[in-house]
Amino acid sequence: MGKRMNKSKQRHWNSSARLRHSGASVVGALALMCSCALASDAPIAGEIGLVQAAMASYSGGKTSRCFATEFLRDVAFETDINVAQELANVEIGSENLFSFPFIIMTGEGAFYLSEAEVMNLRSYLERGGLLLASAGCSNADWDASMRRTIERLFPAQAMEKLTLDHELFHTIYDIKSLMTKKRTEGELFGVELDGRLAIVYSPEGLNDTSAAGGGCCCCGGNEVREAKRINANMLAYALMR
């Protein structure tokens, strides 16, 4: 069984990774034969064939450094994907957004995207990009702001709760629980466009803060324990679709 993921000269993320993990689904392996193109004239980030994920800044420079990148090493280990081991930085309103198949928005506190940021992000998602929105340290103000942002992005498209039989949970690892640090069952929500996930939202948070280093601490939050593996699966899903 094989999966092949890559990013070609023609700005496609094609099938180019062979999974080593025995739990990977056959459905996922077949789905990876597809390619995903973003803007046809978007610049490519980094070397040809290198898959690069990005951390987004938004609303006047808001972002977070407390998001662990160990999931990138897991993807490289479990597959043959040539994945950059650090997250790039990209502004939500920038044309460079279209260089990345997978971007992350996280942080704490209230925020509000400009109309230009909303339009650019909507275009990115409609053209095949995947956004992970993760409430930093389960922050309630950020959660409320993100929910309003998603409504602005797709007012006619409701978020749906993702169940564990969704292919997102079975691309590299088989995720069997969304248990949080406080031993409650977490939730992930998604927005689908044309039969694929465009947004994955975690109100508890998938930051894996304890592994982020740099003095990061989610002391009062309730993050999902399997965050690292879920994030690895999400990057694989972004390349599949």
N, C-alpha and C positions, 0 to 999 in steps of 0.2 A: 504494500500500500504506500503510495507516495503523494506528497503535496509539493508543488513547486511554486514559489513566490518570488517575484523580482520586480524591479522597476526599470523599464526599457527606455531607449532613447526617445521613443515616441510618446513619453509621458504616460505610460501605462504601468499599472502594478499587475504583472502577469504571474502565472503559476511557476514557482521556482524553488520550492522548499520541500524536502523529503522529511517527514516527521519521524523522529526516533521514538516518540512516546507511544506505548502500546494502547493507551486509552483513547487515542484520537479517532473520531468517527469517520466511517466510510462516506457518509453524506458530505462531511466537511471536505474530505479529500477530493471528491468529485467536484464540489463547488469551487475549489481552488483552480480548476481549469479555466475559470472565467477571468477576465481582466477588468480593471476599474480605471476609467480615465477621468481626470478632472479637466480643468480648462485647457483647451488645445494649444494655447499659446502661453501657458504658465511656465515660469522658469523651473528648472530642476535643481533641487537642493543637494549639493555635494556631488560625489562621484556617481557615475552611471552604475546602476545595479545596487546601490546602497539604499536601503529603506530607512527613512528618517521620520521619526515621530516628533511632535512639537508641543511645547507648553505655550499657551496663549496668554498674552497680556491684553487688557481690555479696559474700557471705562477710564481712560486717562492714565494707564500704566498699572492698573491693579493686576496682580498675579500672585503666585506663591512659589517659594523655593522648597516647601515641605511636601514634596511628592516623590516617593521613592522610585528609583529607576532600575531596581533589580529585575523587574519583569522583562526588561530588554535583554539582559544576560540570559534569562531563562528561555526566551524565544530563540536566541542564537544557539543555545545548548541543545534544545529539544528539536530544532529544525535546521535546515540548511539555508535559512533566510540570512542574507547579509544585512544585518540591522545595526545601525549606529547605536553605540552604547550610552550615549547621553541624549537628552532631549534638546532639540533646537528651541530657540525663542522666536515667536512670531506674533505680530499684532493682528488682532481680529479684523481690523479694517484694511489690512495690507493686501496687495496683490500676491505677496509671497505665501499667503495662506494656502493657495492652490498647489503649492509644491509638496504638500504633506498629505498622505492618505489618512492619517490619524492625528487628531489634536486633542489637547486636554485643557479644560477650563476648571480652575479651582481657586479657592481663597476663602476668606472670612469677611463678614460684614456686608452691609447692603451695597448694591451697585446698580447702575443704569447704563445700558448700552445706547450709544447715539444711533440715530436712524441709519447713518452710513455704515456703522458696524453691523447692525441688524441685517441690512441689505447684503453686505458682503458675506456674512456668515450664512445667510439663507442660500445665496448662490453657491457657496462652497458645498453645502450639504446637498443641494439639489443636483450638483454635478458629480456626486459620488463620495464625498468626504464623510468621515465618521468623527463625531464629537463625543468625548467622554466629559460629562459635567459632574464634578465631585465636590460635595460640600466639605470644605476644609474643617476637620475636627467636628463634623456634624453640625456646623454652625447654622442656627435657625434663621438669622437675617439673610445669609447668603442663599439658603434654601428658598426663602420667599422670593428673593430677587431673581433667582434662576427660573423658578416656576413662571414668573411674570415674563421673563425673557423668552421662554419657550412658547408661551402664548402669543407673544409678538411675532416670533419667527413663523409659526404655523397656527394661526388662529382657528383654522377649521380642522386641525389635526390634534386629537387628544392624546396625551401620554397613556400608554398601556403598561400595566404591570407585567414584567417578564417572568415566565415560569421556567423552572429548571429543565424542561424538555426543549427549550429553545436552543438552536444550534450554537449560539454564542457561548453556551456553557460546555461545549464539547468539541471545540476546534483543536486544541492541543491537550488540555486537561479536562477530565470529567469532573465538573463541579457539582457536588451533591448537596450543598448547604450554603446558605448565606448568613451563617451564624456570625453575630457581632461580638465585640470584645466583652460586652455585658451579658452575653449568652442569650440574646434575643434574636429572633429571625429577622434579618434585614430584608430590604426590598430594592430591586432595581426596576426602573421604568424606561420605556423606550418610545421613540417616535419613528415610525416606519414611513418610508417614501418608496414607491414602486417596488414593494415587496422586500425591502432591505432596511435594516436599522440605520438611521442617520444620526440619531441622538441616543445615548445611553446616559441615564441620570441616576446618581446614587445620593439620596439625602443623608444617609449615614456616613458616606465617604469611602472612597477606594484609594486614599492617599498612601496607605501603608506607612504612616508617619514615623513609626518607631525605627524604620529602616532608612529614613531619609537623611539622617545625619545632620550636622550643622546646628546642633542644639534644638532641633525640632521636637516638639512634644505635644501630643494630643491628649492632654491630661484629663479633660472632662468629656471627651467625645466618645462615640460608640461606633467606631469604624468596623467595616466588614473584615473578618479575619483572613479570608481567602483572597484578599485584594490583589496580591502579587500574581496569582495564577489567573484570576479573572482578567486582569489587565493584559496579561500575555495572550489569553484567548481573544481579547478584544482587538489587539493589533493584528492577529492572524485573521480575524473576521473582516477587518477593514481591507485586507489584501484579497480575501476571497471574493468580496462582493463588488 
